[in-house]
């Protein structure tokens, strides 16, 4: 039995290449985003049993772990220096600027279906591209960020 377009839209997974990134609402083109994960520390907790058999051991969730995000993009005149290096430079000036980042997974029409909101992100590292005289590749730079949390939002 053939599926209708609506059935295909709701049952087939979305491809990972159709996404967009916004830093404080401003779209910035990145070729790769990694590290979108939420994790918690765990603690081993001993609790005495009521029947006198000794301790009962349980794992309990603890504090959330910080988010470590990596963004990669091609070097573009103006954008690389003005946006990324300028943001990293706020740390050197002791004026840390934290920004919210949205990573939106889109359907075939470009409409956001699922969004990941990275809260209070700030840069900790900016990697220049690797320079090789024998290569014929695009210059890719990478930026590592730390953030407070990742929240998943359904569109």
Backbone as ProteinMPNN parsed JSONL, in Angstrom:
{"seq_chain_A": "XXXXXXXXXXXXXXXXXXXXXXXXXXXXXXXXXXXXXXXXXXXXXXXXXXXXXXXXXXXXXXXXXXXXXXXXXXXXXXXXXXXXXXXXXXXXXXXXXXXXXXXXXXXXXXXXXXXXXXXXXXXXXXXXXXXXXXXXXXXXXXXXXXXXXXXXXXX", "coords_chain_A": {"N_chain_A": [[0.836, -1.178, 0.0], [0.577, 2.16, -0.862], [2.026, 5.054, 0.613], [0.64, 8.121, 1.81], [1.526, 11.597, 1.19], [1.328, 12.997, 3.656], [1.516, 10.907, 5.526], [4.086, 10.0, 4.996], [5.533, 12.268, 5.733], [5.125, 12.313, 8.495], [6.118, 9.872, 9.406], [8.648, 9.227, 8.404], [12.138, 9.648, 9.069], [13.846, 12.801, 9.5], [16.312, 14.241, 7.318], [19.73, 14.911, 8.238], [21.149, 16.98, 7.083], [19.676, 19.244, 6.555], [19.445, 21.935, 8.128], [19.523, 24.824, 10.283], [21.363, 27.429, 11.925], [21.132, 29.722, 14.548], [22.464, 32.468, 16.177], [21.745, 34.211, 18.924], [19.386, 34.926, 17.548], [20.33, 35.676, 15.06], [20.991, 34.433, 11.892], [23.628, 32.183, 11.161], [25.763, 30.549, 8.983], [26.751, 27.294, 9.378], [28.783, 24.45, 8.789], [28.872, 22.171, 10.248], [27.584, 20.864, 13.268], [28.087, 19.787, 16.495], [27.78, 17.947, 19.588], [25.393, 18.472, 20.871], [23.962, 17.707, 23.559], [22.357, 16.576, 26.525], [23.186, 15.896, 29.806], [23.553, 14.25, 32.992], [25.158, 14.139, 36.184], [25.642, 11.234, 38.235], [24.835, 9.836, 41.415], [25.762, 7.538, 43.893], [23.653, 6.175, 46.189], [23.121, 5.145, 49.458], [20.726, 3.414, 51.241], [19.086, 2.418, 54.157], [17.478, -0.72, 54.603], [14.097, -1.624, 55.426], [13.587, -4.134, 56.371], [15.805, -5.032, 57.692], [17.935, -6.165, 56.264], [20.215, -4.893, 55.532], [22.004, -2.369, 53.684], [20.431, -0.716, 50.948], [21.298, -0.088, 47.697], [21.188, 2.642, 45.536], [21.117, 4.418, 42.459], [21.126, 7.851, 41.925], [20.01, 10.82, 40.248], [22.15, 13.644, 39.699], [23.671, 16.859, 39.591], [23.28, 18.773, 36.563], [25.363, 18.296, 33.715], [27.771, 20.484, 32.197], [27.273, 21.829, 28.907], [29.07, 21.017, 26.036], [29.801, 22.299, 23.088], [30.446, 22.125, 19.586], [31.056, 24.04, 16.763], [31.406, 24.222, 13.278], [32.614, 25.865, 10.369], [32.967, 27.199, 7.054], [35.594, 29.425, 6.224], [34.78, 32.749, 5.848], [35.082, 35.879, 4.384], [35.065, 38.604, 6.548], [32.815, 37.601, 8.141], [34.029, 35.598, 9.74], [36.095, 36.925, 11.183], [34.736, 39.174, 12.251], [32.362, 38.175, 13.557], [32.865, 35.568, 14.892], [35.6, 35.668, 15.949], [35.417, 38.137, 17.153], [33.504, 37.624, 19.119], [34.855, 35.695, 20.674], [36.907, 37.321, 21.554], [35.708, 38.878, 23.499], [36.082, 37.544, 25.859], [38.812, 37.79, 26.369], [38.866, 40.45, 26.94], [37.659, 40.433, 29.357], [34.908, 40.578, 29.46], [32.647, 38.671, 29.285], [30.431, 37.501, 26.934], [27.437, 35.984, 26.889], [25.416, 33.933, 24.875], [22.323, 32.845, 23.418], [21.772, 29.958, 21.468], [20.155, 28.664, 18.69], [19.565, 25.602, 17.144], [18.111, 24.42, 14.397], [16.308, 21.814, 13.048], [15.141, 21.141, 9.883], [12.316, 20.672, 7.629], [11.59, 19.548, 4.233], [10.67, 21.894, 3.141], [11.983, 23.877, 4.445], [10.994, 24.624, 6.869], [11.162, 24.792, 10.393], [11.221, 21.893, 12.328], [12.092, 20.494, 14.617], [13.78, 21.995, 17.327], [16.828, 22.809, 18.93], [17.666, 24.439, 21.764], [20.357, 26.116, 22.926], [21.42, 27.255, 25.868], [22.824, 30.241, 27.181], [25.483, 30.256, 25.998], [29.027, 30.44, 25.54], [32.134, 31.261, 23.932], [35.031, 29.148, 24.025], [37.162, 28.355, 22.604], [38.773, 28.86, 19.486], [39.453, 27.49, 16.461], [41.744, 27.779, 13.865], [41.776, 27.089, 10.318], [43.368, 24.111, 8.964], [46.345, 24.454, 7.242], [47.44, 23.459, 4.166], [49.558, 23.107, 1.515], [49.309, 21.327, -0.596], [46.681, 20.6, -0.674], [43.274, 20.793, -1.842], [40.958, 22.045, -0.668], [38.145, 23.432, 1.133], [38.637, 26.093, 3.426], [38.182, 25.432, 6.735], [36.991, 26.512, 9.81], [36.808, 26.084, 13.355], [34.765, 26.358, 16.289], [34.677, 26.053, 19.733], [32.33, 25.811, 22.308], [30.989, 26.493, 25.553], [28.123, 25.851, 27.555], [25.103, 26.405, 29.474], [22.792, 24.717, 29.346], [20.874, 22.411, 27.291], [17.899, 22.559, 25.551], [15.192, 20.876, 24.176], [12.933, 21.703, 21.669], [9.76, 21.314, 20.281], [8.409, 22.052, 17.135]], "CA_chain_A": [[0.0, 0.0, 0.0], [1.357, 3.393, -0.986], [1.815, 6.027, 1.68], [0.296, 9.478, 1.395], [2.577, 12.548, 1.592], [1.226, 13.293, 5.09], [2.041, 9.758, 6.256], [5.54, 10.016, 4.829], [6.039, 13.405, 6.499], [5.069, 12.043, 9.93], [6.735, 8.6, 9.796], [10.035, 9.107, 7.946], [13.048, 10.556, 9.785], [14.349, 13.955, 8.755], [17.752, 14.183, 7.041], [20.503, 15.786, 9.121], [21.817, 18.066, 6.367], [18.778, 20.391, 6.384], [19.343, 22.616, 9.421], [20.053, 26.184, 10.325], [21.857, 27.837, 13.235], [20.946, 31.138, 14.858], [23.115, 32.924, 17.403], [20.931, 35.353, 19.378], [18.422, 35.267, 16.517], [20.99, 36.014, 13.799], [21.432, 33.201, 11.228], [25.029, 32.035, 10.784], [25.879, 29.269, 8.28], [27.768, 26.365, 9.859], [28.763, 23.196, 8.045], [28.768, 21.056, 11.183], [27.245, 21.146, 14.666], [28.16, 18.562, 17.291], [27.797, 18.135, 21.036], [24.075, 18.814, 21.414], [23.554, 16.642, 24.459], [22.048, 16.909, 27.914], [23.627, 14.79, 30.645], [23.54, 14.51, 34.43], [25.987, 13.316, 37.053], [24.877, 10.309, 39.066], [25.381, 9.603, 42.748], [25.374, 6.285, 44.509], [22.995, 6.514, 47.449], [22.839, 3.978, 50.3], [19.552, 3.601, 52.093], [18.888, 1.202, 54.945], [16.215, -1.39, 54.304], [13.186, -1.737, 56.56], [13.544, -5.507, 56.866], [17.04, -5.337, 58.382], [18.873, -6.901, 55.417], [21.38, -4.064, 55.209], [21.8, -1.192, 52.839], [19.943, -0.822, 49.576], [22.058, 0.879, 46.913], [20.435, 3.216, 44.418], [21.712, 5.538, 41.736], [20.234, 9.012, 41.871], [20.566, 11.887, 39.389], [22.769, 14.776, 40.381], [23.695, 18.123, 38.848], [23.437, 18.654, 35.116], [26.716, 18.539, 33.229], [27.801, 21.582, 31.229], [27.191, 21.46, 27.504], [30.253, 21.339, 25.254], [29.301, 22.353, 21.723], [31.427, 22.472, 18.555], [30.494, 24.556, 15.51], [32.423, 24.345, 12.229], [32.135, 26.57, 9.187], [33.964, 27.676, 6.112], [36.071, 30.792, 6.473], [34.155, 33.725, 4.961], [35.611, 37.207, 4.66], [34.22, 39.447, 7.374], [32.038, 36.872, 9.142], [34.924, 34.887, 10.642], [36.762, 37.862, 12.079], [33.781, 40.051, 12.934], [31.406, 37.475, 14.414], [33.426, 34.546, 15.77], [36.746, 36.155, 16.699], [34.929, 39.229, 18.003], [32.836, 37.024, 20.284], [35.911, 35.113, 21.501], [37.683, 38.42, 22.108], [35.05, 39.43, 24.697], [36.651, 36.872, 27.03], [40.108, 38.412, 26.615], [38.599, 41.769, 27.516], [36.977, 40.174, 30.617], [33.49, 40.933, 29.314], [32.091, 37.469, 28.678], [29.09, 37.675, 26.366], [26.758, 34.693, 26.735], [24.36, 34.041, 23.879], [21.511, 31.657, 23.162], [21.942, 29.427, 20.115], [19.138, 27.726, 18.218], [19.873, 24.714, 16.03], [16.773, 24.017, 13.944], [16.225, 20.777, 12.028], [14.062, 21.602, 9.007], [11.749, 19.742, 6.651], [11.983, 19.849, 2.849], [10.268, 23.268, 2.816], [12.78, 24.818, 5.226], [10.313, 24.943, 8.127], [11.754, 24.118, 11.546], [10.397, 20.837, 12.91], [12.619, 20.335, 15.967], [14.829, 22.968, 17.618], [17.605, 22.652, 20.148], [18.052, 25.736, 22.306], [21.543, 26.056, 23.774], [21.288, 28.453, 26.706], [23.985, 30.923, 27.771], [26.733, 29.737, 25.424], [30.138, 31.373, 25.353], [33.242, 30.567, 23.259], [36.225, 28.825, 24.814], [38.266, 28.037, 21.7], [38.553, 29.083, 18.059], [40.497, 26.813, 15.691], [41.964, 28.197, 12.475], [41.849, 25.913, 9.447], [44.681, 23.519, 8.705], [46.866, 24.953, 5.986], [48.227, 22.466, 3.45], [49.765, 23.6, 0.154], [48.93, 20.325, -1.589], [45.248, 20.305, -0.564], [42.337, 21.607, -2.604], [39.765, 21.965, 0.177], [37.641, 24.671, 1.722], [39.198, 26.395, 4.743], [37.154, 25.244, 7.759], [37.377, 26.884, 11.158], [35.929, 25.501, 14.365], [34.627, 27.08, 17.538], [34.154, 25.279, 20.85], [31.537, 26.624, 23.222], [30.413, 25.902, 26.763], [26.796, 26.408, 27.774], [24.42, 25.93, 30.685], [21.825, 23.639, 29.123], [20.249, 22.209, 25.979], [16.471, 22.299, 25.656], [14.616, 20.472, 22.898], [11.623, 22.323, 21.439], [9.016, 20.796, 19.14], [7.768, 23.155, 16.411]], "C_chain_A": [[0.89, 1.254, 0.0], [1.012, 4.341, 0.158], [1.473, 7.387, 1.098], [1.446, 10.408, 1.795], [2.526, 12.906, 3.082], [1.772, 12.146, 5.938], [3.565, 9.705, 6.158], [6.147, 11.099, 5.7], [6.088, 13.09, 7.996], [5.769, 10.764, 10.351], [8.185, 8.457, 9.372], [10.927, 10.076, 8.724], [13.541, 11.682, 8.879], [15.844, 13.8, 8.473], [18.502, 15.23, 7.865], [21.131, 16.982, 8.41], [20.964, 19.332, 6.254], [18.536, 21.053, 7.743], [19.833, 24.047, 9.275], [20.397, 26.53, 11.772], [21.639, 29.328, 13.384], [21.642, 31.439, 16.181], [22.446, 34.232, 17.793], [20.002, 35.853, 18.278], [19.012, 35.613, 15.164], [21.459, 34.718, 13.122], [22.909, 33.265, 10.838], [25.169, 30.645, 10.177], [27.046, 28.464, 8.837], [27.652, 25.074, 9.079], [28.638, 21.984, 8.953], [28.461, 21.569, 12.582], [27.326, 19.823, 15.41], [28.191, 18.907, 18.776], [26.47, 18.536, 21.634], [23.597, 17.664, 22.298], [23.296, 17.199, 25.854], [22.409, 15.702, 28.758], [23.637, 15.228, 32.111], [24.563, 13.619, 35.125], [25.075, 12.345, 37.79], [25.609, 10.103, 40.385], [24.863, 8.273, 43.261], [24.865, 6.601, 45.903], [22.693, 5.224, 48.206], [21.675, 4.305, 51.218], [19.325, 2.307, 52.863], [17.521, 0.613, 54.639], [15.388, -1.534, 55.572], [13.179, -3.145, 57.151], [14.854, -5.943, 57.521], [18.069, -6.089, 57.568], [20.117, -6.085, 55.077], [20.996, -2.923, 54.285], [21.262, -1.58, 51.468], [20.638, 0.284, 48.79], [21.231, 1.333, 45.719], [21.284, 4.291, 43.757], [20.678, 6.64, 41.635], [20.854, 10.066, 40.956], [21.111, 13.031, 40.23], [22.651, 16.042, 39.549], [23.813, 17.863, 37.349], [24.88, 18.98, 34.739], [26.694, 19.714, 32.258], [27.81, 21.042, 29.807], [28.471, 21.907, 26.815], [29.882, 21.193, 23.785], [30.43, 22.731, 20.769], [30.688, 22.886, 17.292], [31.632, 24.69, 14.509], [31.807, 25.023, 11.015], [33.302, 26.928, 8.283], [34.346, 29.106, 6.428], [35.478, 31.708, 5.408], [34.662, 35.104, 5.362], [34.607, 38.024, 5.468], [33.504, 38.694, 8.475], [32.955, 36.235, 10.179], [35.546, 35.836, 11.662], [35.746, 38.649, 12.902], [32.92, 39.304, 13.939], [32.117, 36.541, 15.398], [34.602, 35.059, 16.603], [36.339, 37.309, 17.614], [34.267, 38.713, 19.266], [33.873, 36.416, 21.228], [36.713, 36.202, 22.196], [37.028, 39.048, 23.329], [35.598, 38.783, 25.961], [37.995, 37.494, 27.378], [39.944, 39.784, 27.261], [37.871, 41.677, 28.855], [35.54, 40.673, 30.61], [32.791, 39.775, 28.607], [30.661, 37.75, 28.218], [28.506, 36.285, 26.149], [25.57, 34.88, 25.798], [23.586, 32.731, 23.8], [21.677, 31.26, 21.699], [20.804, 28.472, 19.823], [19.705, 26.914, 17.063], [18.541, 24.111, 15.617], [16.886, 22.992, 12.819], [14.977, 21.055, 11.202], [13.545, 20.485, 8.106], [12.162, 20.192, 5.245], [11.596, 21.255, 2.41], [11.085, 24.315, 3.564], [12.126, 25.239, 6.525], [10.935, 24.138, 9.257], [10.766, 23.108, 12.121], [10.797, 20.6, 14.359], [13.732, 21.358, 16.148], [15.523, 22.593, 18.915], [18.049, 24.046, 20.564], [19.219, 25.516, 23.258], [21.563, 27.364, 24.551], [22.637, 28.933, 27.241], [25.321, 30.355, 27.295], [27.777, 30.846, 25.345], [31.322, 30.601, 24.768], [34.4, 30.296, 24.215], [37.425, 28.536, 23.912], [37.851, 28.322, 20.265], [39.736, 28.477, 17.314], [40.563, 27.386, 14.284], [42.003, 26.937, 11.614], [43.267, 25.375, 9.351], [45.134, 23.972, 7.322], [47.795, 23.914, 5.352], [48.334, 22.907, 1.998], [49.309, 22.605, -0.902], [47.434, 20.01, -1.575], [44.421, 21.257, -1.422], [40.986, 21.547, -1.896], [39.363, 23.358, 0.644], [38.293, 24.862, 3.089], [38.072, 26.351, 5.773], [37.72, 25.657, 9.106], [36.367, 26.298, 12.135], [35.916, 26.341, 15.621], [34.028, 26.148, 18.576], [33.479, 26.229, 21.818], [31.184, 25.819, 24.464], [29.075, 26.583, 26.978], [26.178, 25.782, 29.016], [23.564, 24.701, 30.421], [21.414, 23.568, 27.665], [18.791, 21.853, 26.233], [15.941, 21.966, 24.272], [13.207, 21.049, 22.807], [10.999, 21.728, 20.19], [8.308, 21.975, 18.462], [6.285, 22.928, 16.256]], "O_chain_A": [[1.834, 1.362, 0.783], [-0.132, 4.418, 0.606], [1.956, 7.758, 0.028], [2.257, 10.049, 2.649], [3.571, 13.099, 3.703], [2.421, 12.385, 6.957], [4.244, 9.397, 7.137], [7.173, 10.873, 6.341], [6.993, 13.549, 8.692], [6.004, 10.57, 11.543], [8.898, 7.628, 9.937], [10.517, 11.202, 9.008], [13.638, 11.53, 7.661], [16.572, 13.275, 9.315], [17.971, 16.303, 8.152], [21.599, 17.91, 9.07], [21.482, 20.389, 5.892], [17.547, 20.766, 8.418], [20.466, 24.419, 8.287], [19.805, 26.001, 12.713], [21.92, 30.104, 12.471], [21.431, 30.748, 17.177], [22.562, 35.236, 17.09], [19.846, 37.06, 18.094], [18.267, 35.824, 14.208], [22.245, 33.975, 13.71], [23.379, 34.251, 10.269], [24.743, 29.662, 10.784], [28.195, 28.902, 8.774], [26.549, 24.645, 8.742], [28.332, 20.888, 8.486], [29.01, 22.579, 13.023], [26.702, 18.843, 15.003], [28.577, 20.009, 19.167], [26.419, 18.911, 22.805], [22.908, 16.757, 21.831], [23.931, 18.158, 26.294], [21.979, 14.589, 28.453], [23.718, 16.416, 32.421], [24.802, 12.487, 34.705], [23.881, 12.601, 37.95], [26.835, 10.184, 40.456], [23.694, 7.927, 43.089], [25.565, 7.221, 46.703], [22.078, 4.311, 47.656], [21.653, 5.341, 51.881], [19.367, 1.221, 52.284], [16.542, 1.333, 54.442], [15.937, -1.561, 56.673], [12.804, -3.327, 58.309], [14.999, -7.114, 57.871], [19.017, -6.618, 58.148], [20.996, -6.588, 54.377], [19.825, -2.573, 54.135], [21.599, -2.626, 50.914], [20.576, 1.454, 49.169], [20.654, 0.524, 44.993], [22.064, 4.981, 44.414], [19.516, 6.402, 41.305], [22.077, 10.195, 40.892], [20.607, 13.339, 41.31], [21.641, 16.263, 38.881], [24.379, 16.855, 36.925], [25.527, 19.824, 35.359], [25.697, 19.92, 31.566], [28.292, 19.94, 29.546], [28.908, 23.044, 26.987], [29.675, 20.081, 23.3], [31.275, 23.561, 21.102], [29.807, 22.173, 16.811], [32.699, 25.208, 14.84], [30.647, 24.794, 10.674], [34.459, 26.954, 8.701], [33.509, 29.903, 6.851], [35.651, 31.474, 4.212], [34.668, 35.452, 6.543], [33.435, 38.117, 5.103], [33.57, 39.098, 9.636], [32.684, 36.323, 11.377], [35.52, 35.571, 12.864], [35.891, 38.771, 14.118], [32.766, 39.761, 15.071], [31.983, 36.707, 16.61], [34.607, 34.906, 17.824], [36.858, 37.44, 18.722], [34.435, 39.278, 20.347], [33.786, 36.597, 22.443], [37.155, 36.01, 23.329], [37.712, 39.69, 24.126], [35.583, 39.4, 27.026], [38.293, 37.705, 28.554], [40.793, 40.218, 28.039], [37.502, 42.699, 29.433], [35.024, 41.134, 31.628], [32.39, 39.902, 27.45], [29.806, 38.173, 28.996], [29.007, 35.507, 25.337], [24.818, 35.849, 25.908], [24.119, 31.656, 24.076], [21.717, 32.11, 20.81], [20.519, 27.573, 20.615], [20.259, 27.473, 16.116], [17.914, 23.382, 16.386], [17.48, 23.261, 11.775], [13.882, 21.189, 11.75], [14.231, 19.495, 7.854], [12.978, 21.1, 5.088], [12.124, 21.762, 1.42], [10.904, 25.513, 3.344], [12.638, 26.117, 7.219], [11.205, 22.946, 9.105], [9.607, 23.438, 12.37], [9.937, 20.515, 15.235], [14.536, 21.572, 15.241], [14.897, 22.125, 19.867], [18.725, 24.746, 19.81], [19.09, 24.822, 24.267], [21.703, 28.442, 23.973], [23.468, 28.143, 27.688], [26.183, 30.016, 28.106], [27.463, 32.014, 25.119], [31.499, 29.421, 25.069], [34.706, 31.104, 25.092], [38.561, 28.477, 24.382], [36.714, 28.058, 19.875], [40.879, 28.892, 17.505], [39.548, 27.466, 13.593], [42.237, 25.842, 12.124], [44.238, 26.083, 9.618], [44.383, 23.878, 6.351], [48.812, 23.542, 5.936], [47.318, 23.063, 1.32], [48.954, 23.011, -2.009], [46.971, 19.219, -2.397], [44.829, 22.387, -1.688], [40.0, 21.061, -2.452], [40.131, 24.317, 0.561], [38.478, 23.895, 3.829], [37.124, 27.132, 5.699], [38.796, 25.208, 9.501], [35.215, 26.048, 11.78], [36.917, 26.961, 15.981], [32.995, 25.524, 18.335], [33.989, 27.31, 22.111], [31.095, 24.593, 24.411], [28.903, 27.751, 26.629], [26.658, 24.775, 29.535], [23.606, 23.743, 31.192], [21.577, 24.523, 26.905], [18.486, 20.962, 27.026], [16.206, 22.685, 23.308], [12.399, 20.91, 23.724], [11.65, 21.65, 19.148], [7.683, 22.797, 19.133], [5.591, 23.759, 15.671]]}, "name": "protein", "num_of_chains": 1, "seq": "XXXXXXXXXXXXXXXXXXXXXXXXXXXXXXXXXXXXXXXXXXXXXXXXXXXXXXXXXXXXXXXXXXXXXXXXXXXXXXXXXXXXXXXXXXXXXXXXXXXXXXXXXXXXXXXXXXXXXXXXXXXXXXXXXXXXXXXXXXXXXXXXXXXXXXXXXXX"}
